[in-house]
């Protein structure tokens, strides 16, 4: 049994391919794909951002617990005090103090978000996942908050978290679905 050495395999297939061996050319392509996959996996393991450490003591405004948004900001090389993250934190705190249904949803978010971030961080293309979340949900939520469209902003963020929970097999606590339905049916929650 020989140990696998993709660099050596690439060298030999390259030589055979240059001599006109068609099968060697096909195998050379496979070896290069394997090497590229290995490099992507290695880069994913050594990302330049750390997963969030969660502490419920930091749930007041000015810090912490915007777990998914915080991880997306880190992946996109935004600082922990960037405008978007601060705006979402302030909005979260305002809505939490004004609406008991939102307060309950935020408590559930504190429970599921670290699990979701852990699962996203373990993905090979986690930075792309965070980039897509940013483009498709987080930036849109930010813009809607800035425009005073609170109901729409809240709805987009809730939808994002629900989709992530379904995708990663993280169950929401019993009764949370009903609270989301109540919130979406309440036209006055955005005040």
Secondary structure, DSSP 4 states (H G I P E B T S, - for coil): -PPP-HHHHHHHHHHHHHTT-HHHHHHHHHHHHHHHHHHHHHHHHT-SSPPPP--GGG-STTSS--HHHHHHHHHTT--TT-HHHHHHHHHHHHHHHH-HHHHHHHHHHHHHHHHHHHHHHTSTTHHHHHHHHIIIIIHHHHHHHHTT-HHHHHHHHHHHHHHHHHHHTPPPPTTHHHHHHHHHH-TTTT-
